[in-house]
Amino acid sequence: MDISGFQERMRKNYFHRDSKRGPYGTFMWLLEEVSELGKAMASGDQQNLKDEFADVLAWLCSLANVLNVDLEEAALAKYDGKCPRCRREVCQCQEA
């Protein structure tokens, strides 16, 4: 499955609730899931880590749906095989 397919799955399953919650409420759920991902990283529990990555992706798709953004299109437009800052295939940017 590609990104657009997964985003569409999230739309079919959850858009009726996500749209009622609105962008800010959906964003807050995404932040909660990112926090849970951080905790999973610290726990060392590989299954929990996978579950939290999946939750972050699902909530990111939900937020994109509420805001009418095609994630696959946006990602491929910005990350077109080159670093968006230095425009090289292998990033040569200095880390801050």
N, C-alpha and C positions, 0 to 999 in steps of 0.2 A: 504494500500500500504506500502511496506517496503522501506528501504533506497535505495536498488539497483533498485527497480522499479521506484522510483522518479528520481534517477540519470539517468536512461535510458530515462525517459521522457524528461529530460533536454537535453540529448544528441540528441535525435530525433528532438527536437524543435530548438535547438540553436547551436549545434556543428559546423555547417557550418560557423557561424559568430564567435564563440568563438575561433576556431582554427586559423582563419585569424588574430584575435586580439593577439593571443599568450598568454603564461602563465603570463607574467608581466602585460600586458594590462588587462587581466581577473582578476588578483589579485588586480589591482587598483580599478576595479569595485566592487569587494568584500569589499575592505576597505571603499569605499563610502557607501555601504549598511550598514556596521557595524556602521559607523558614523550616518547614518539616524536612525538606531535602538536606538542608545544612545539618540538622540533627541526625539524619540517617547517615550522612557522611561520617559524623563523629562516632556513631554506634558501631560501625564495622559490619553491620548486618546487610549482606549483599542483596537479599530479597527485598528488604525494606528500602534500600537504595533504589532498586529498579522500580518499585511501586511509586516512590516519590518522584522519580524522573518522569514516569508516565503521568502522574497527577499534574506536574508542572506543565507538561506539554498539553494536556487536556485543557487546563485552565487558560493557557496562552491562546489556544485555539478558540475557546469560548469568548475571551476578551476580543480577539480579532473579529469574531462573528458579530458581536454586539456593535463594534465600531466599523463593520463592513470593510475589513481589510483582508485581502487574499494573502495569507502568509507565504505560500509557495512563490507567488509572483513577487512579493516584496523581497523575500530572501534571495531569490535568484537575480533580481535586478541589482541588489546591493553587492552580493557576493557572487560575482559572475566568473569565478575562476581566478580572480586576482584580488589581492588585498585592496579594500576600498580606500585606504590612505596612501600607500606607496605605489599601488597599481602593479605590483610584481606578483608572479605566481606563488613564490615562496616569500612570505612577508619579511621585509628588511627594516621595518620600523624600529626605532629605538623605544624600549620600554620606559615608561615614565617613572 
